[in-house]
Amino acid sequence: MYRLWIAVIFFIGIGACSHAPERNNSNTLYADLGGQQGLENLVDSFIHNIGQDPAMLPFFKDAKVSRFRDLFIVHLCSLANGPCSYSGDSMEDIHTGMHIDEAHFNRVVELLVDAMNENRISVVTQNRLLARLAPLRASIIHR
């Protein structure tokens, strides 16, 4: 009988872990990232990290930093189920001709992770954001 109760509690616990889509959940990724201010802080740290990295800085030499900042904040906000809708250029359009390889891509991810660490974003939340960014990889490298 004891094992039956353990099994019931286990399956109830698993059922409780499933939830409605994140947009309907008050604990959205957007909220976990600190909302608008958190995203602004994250992107500012990320831009600073890029500016300090001599290998990555050339990829951003033609970028207007204020435009990149604004659009990246909106893009992250949208990916995190925040109240934003990204309508900027596609990842393919942005990255075509930049000849980004796997090492470059991975370095930018490292700089983003560093920025998340600097902003004390939990590893769980970092992984949730990275999981949403990962599908964009194919639109960015080898273009």
QUIRAKA-V567498 format. One line per field, one symbol per residue. ss: DSSP state (H for helix, E for strand, - for the rest). psi: psi as a letter, one per 40 degrees, with the letter a starting at -180 (. if undefined). Layout:
BEGIN
ss->???
psi->???
END
This chain:
BEGIN
ss->-HHHHHHHHHHHHHHHH----HHH----HHHH--HHHHHHHHHHHHHHHHH--HHHHHHH----HHHHHHHHHHHHHHH-----------HHHHH------HHHHHHHHHHHHHHHHH----HHHHHHHHHHHH--HHHH---
psi->dddddddddddddddddiiiiddehefiddddeeaddddddddddddddddehdddddeedeihdddddddddddddddefafihhfaiiddddeheefhadddddddddddddddddefhiddddddddddddeeddedif.
END
